[in-house]
Amino acid sequence: MMIYTSSIFLLIHIHVLYGDLTSYIDFASYGTDFIPANKIELRGTHLSVASAFDCALLCHQDPQCRTFVFDLSICQLYEGSSNTGSIIVTNSSSRMVGAINYSKINVAAAYNQSCDHCFPDRYLVCRNNTCQCPLDTFYDNEGNCMNQLFVDSTLSCENDNWCEQDMNLTCQCGKCHCPVGTYWMNKTCVPQFYAGKYCNTSDQCRNDLNLVCSRKNKTCIPMTIVKMPVMTGTLPSKFSYVDMSFNSTGEEWWRGFDGYISTKWNRYGGYNVLDYIFVTFNDTYLLNSLQLTVGGDATHDPKTIGIYIDENGTCLAQSFSFPAISNGTFTFSASIFNTTMKPLATKQVLISIERWSIYQTWLYELTFFGGLY
C-alpha cells in the first residue's frame, strides 16, 4: 500500500454560504505512477504545467478530478480515486502521484438540496436545480460521492446509476453488467458473437439469441434445450415456515421436481404468504422456460411463482402467474424466460410461491428447461 509523503491544503477565497471549496491533497513520493481502474477515467492531459502544485490546482478546479500525475511539465488528471486504482513504483524519478483526500469530506447535508446549498462547491454540482454528485460518481447514502463501478468492481451496486453510465452498465443482483448483446473483456464491453464464431465461454455468445458456447468444439451454437435435473432442494431457514410433522431432511421438498411426486409446500398460514425452496441443478444452464403441473383443485395450487437467482431472495429474475384450475390435474404450457431483456445463466434458483388460499400449496410438478452454459 502506497504511503503518502506530504500533503497540501487548497482553498479558493470566495465567500460562500454553504459550499465547500477546500481540498486536502496528498502526494506520494517521486518515482510513482497511477494506474486507474479503467482507462476511460483519464480526464485529460495538460502540457506546460510549471509545478506539481499547479497540477494539484488543476485537479482541485475540476469536480470530477480525484487523482493526478505530474511529470516535469505534464499533468494528467483522473476521475478515478487512488483507492479504486493503483499507485505503483515507476522508473521515472520525476513522476509523482497526488490525490484529493476525501476522508474529511461529507456531502450529506447539502446533497439533493436546492442549489444554493452547493454553489459554488468542489464536491457537488448543481443539476436539475438540486445538489448532485459530479458526473461518473454516485451517492452512497452515507455522505460520499463515489466513483461509478465497473463490471469487475468488487463493490456491490444498488441501482443503475451506481454503475458506469458512459458504458451503459446496469445493476443486476448487486453487480454491474454490460448491455445485452455484449460482454466484459479487457476493461470494456465488447459485442458478443453470433452462431459459428469461435468462443471460450458462453458469455461470449449472444445469450439473448439463445446461443451458447459448445463445450465440444468451442463455437457459438443454438443451445439444445433440455430438462434441467435437480440435484438438491432445501428450505432456507430465513424463509421457511415448515411444520414439524413434515420430513425434516428436506427430501420431500424437492422430489416433486422429478417423477410426478406430489409435494406439500409449507404450513397453513395467512392468505398470500410466500413459500420458498432453494434448488440446485446438476450444472450451469441458460434458463429457457419452466413448466408447472398442478393438482387442479383451485385451493392448493400456486398462484404466482417467482424465480430468484440468489439464495437470499434479493434478485428476482422473473415471475410467472397461473390461473386457478378446479377440474383435476392440469399441465400449463411452458412459461418462457425473457432472454432478450436479461439472459439468465445459473446453477441454482430460489423459488417463491404465492398461494391461491390460506391452505398449503400442493405442488404437483415443476420442471425447468434450459441449455448447458
Buried (B, 14 or more C-beta within 10 A) or exposed (E): EBEBEEEBEBEBEEEEEBBBBBBBBBBBBBBBBBEBBBEBBBBEEBEEBEEBBBBBBBBBBBBBBBBBBBBEBBBBBBBBBBBBBEBEEBEBEEBBBBBBBBEEBBBEEBBBBEBEBBBBBBBBBBEEEBBBBBEBBBBEEEEBBBBBBBBEBEBEBEEBBBBBBEBEBBBBBBBBBBEBBBBBEEBBBEEBBEEEBEBEEBBBBBBBBBBBBBEEEBBBBEBEBBEBEBBBBBBEEEBBBBEEEBEEEBEBBBBBBEEEEEBBBBBEBEEEBBBBBBBBBEEBBBBBBBBBBBBBBBBBBBBBBBBBBBBEBEBBBBEBEBEEBEEEEBBBEBBEBEBEEBBBBBBBBBBBBBBBBEBBBBBBBBBBBBBBB
